[in-house]
Amino acid sequence: MEISAIEMKKSIRKIYERLDEVTPVDFDCGRLCGEVCCVYDAEDYHNEDLALYLLPGEELMYEGSDEFELYYIDSSEIKYPHSWKGQIYLVKCKNPPKCDRSIRPIQCRTFPLIPHLDKKGEFHLIFDESEFPYKCPIVHDHIKLNEDFIKTTFEIWTMLMANPLVYDLIDMDSRMRDNRKTDYEIVI
């Protein structure tokens, strides 16, 4: 049974609202770093290069947005699971960091945590230690995260993994991390 675009948008909106109820820390973490993840700019890496992939259906939140540019690439052009066919949607803020936070992507809302499946297939949240062209103070300085943020993020990713496409993406990302590194800071 396929869900309609209206039902999908309502579902994504509920996820956004649930994640809006929690924050990683009790203060605006952007003050620690000058919102570096939104505005990073360097000689060989510019903030216009910062784009975020969207999960299936999430692109519906950005249709008609004046503050975000929604675009797609063909799944054959990038390394994505074979189950992902056709268009992979991405979004980027047109005027960082002055974008509408109410529609920021799920991966922004759950940062600095990312979903990870260990080699036994058990689900964990880990700190995102991807190679960014900047340092996130929360990750770098091991700042303690709010428990309600961790719990809600775990619940949301568990729910999202019920979608086979999301599960396949998390599994692929996890195996790629395993090939680069053997230990992670598991949060939950």
N, C-alpha and C positions, 0 to 999 in steps of 0.2 A: 504494500500500500504506500503510495507516494503522497507526501504532504504538499499542500498548496503553498504558494509563495506567501500568502497572507499568514497562514499558520506558522510557516518557518520564520517569518519576520517577528511574529509575536513571541515565538520561542526564544529567539536571539535577544529580543528586547528584555525578556524576563531574566536571561542570563546576565545581561548588562546591569539590570536593576539590582540583582542579587550581589553582583561584584561591587556595585556602588556603595553597598552597605558596609564594606570593610576596606581597610587600607593597610599597606604593608607595615607602616610605622605611624606613630601618633602625631607626626608633623609632616609638612610638605617636603618630601624627599628631594624635590627639585631645587630646594634652597641649598642643599648640600653641594650640589654640583653645577648649579646654574642651568638646570634642565638640559644637561649635556646630551641625553638620549634623544631629545627633540631637535636640538639646534646645533649639534656637532658640525664643525666645519674645519677642514684642514686643507693643506695644499693639494693633496692627492685624493681627498675624500670630502665630498660636499654634502651638506644636509639635503640637497635635492636628490641625493642617491639613497636617502633613507626611505625605504618603503617596507611595508609590513604585509605579509601574506594573510589572507583571510581564510577562515574555515568555511566549509560548505554552507551556503545560505547567508553568510555574514555580509556578503556584497549587497544584499537587499537594504541594509541599514544606510548605505552611502549613495543610493540613487538620488540624484537631484541635490546633493550636498554642494554648497558653495565653498566650504572650507577644506574639503578633501577631494583629491583627484583619485577616481576609481579607474583602474585599467586592468588588463589581463594579459597573460602570456599563455602560449599553448603549452600544455603539460609535456609535450615531447621536447620542448626547448630547455627544460631544467631537470634536475634530478629529483623526481617525485615518485611515489609508489606507482606501480603499474596500474593499480586500481583507479587512480586519478586520470580521467580521460577528459580531453577538451580543454576548457579554460580554467586557469588558476588565477583567481582575482587577487590583486594587490591594491593597497591604498597608501597614499602619502598626504601629509598635511601640506596645504598650499602656503601657509604663513606660520610656521612653527615659532614659538610654542603657543600661539594664540588660536589653537583649534578647539572646536567644540568637544570638550572632554566627555560629554554625554554619549558620544558615539565612537569613542576610541576603541580600537580592536581588542578582542579578547586577550591576545598576547601582550598588549600593553597593560591591561587590567590585572593580569596575573604575574607580571614581572616583579621581582626577579626570579620567580619560580617557574620551572618548566616541567612538563610531564616526562617521565622516564620509565620504561619497562626494563627490568633487569634481565639477565640471561635466563632466569627461571620463569620469566613472564609476569613477575610481580610488579605491580604499579607503585611508583614512588613519585614524590615531588623532589626535585633537586634544584640547587641554585644554578641559574643560567650563567655558566662560565664560558660562553661562546667567545670567540675572538672578535671583540668590538674594537673600533678605532678609538675608544675612550674607556675609562674605568668607571664603573658604577660604585659609588661609595658604600652602598648597602652590601654588595657582594664583596668588594675589596676589603672593607673594614669589618666584615662579619657582624654587621648591626643586627641585633635581635629583631625578628619579625613578630608582629602581633599574632597571637594564637588564633583569633577569629578569622584573620586573613588566611592563614595556613589551612585551617579547617574548611573554609568556604571554597578556596581555590582547589583543594583536594576533591571536594564534592562536585564542583563544576567540571573538572577534568574527567572525573569518573563518569559523570553523566555524558559528556561529550564523546568519550571513548566508545559509547554504545553505537555510535555511527561508525560503520566499518571503514569508511574513508579516513576519519580522524584517527582511529586505531592504527591503520596502516601507516599513516604519517608519523605518529608517535613511535611506532615500532621501527620504522626506517631511521628516524632521527636518533633513536636509542642505539641502534646497531652501529651507526656512523660514529657516535660518541665512544662506544665500546672499542672501536678500532683505533681511536686516537688516545684514549685514556682508560685506565682501569678503575680508578676510584673517584667517587663523587661525594660531595657533601649532601647526603640525604637529609632532607628536612622532615619528611614523613613517608 
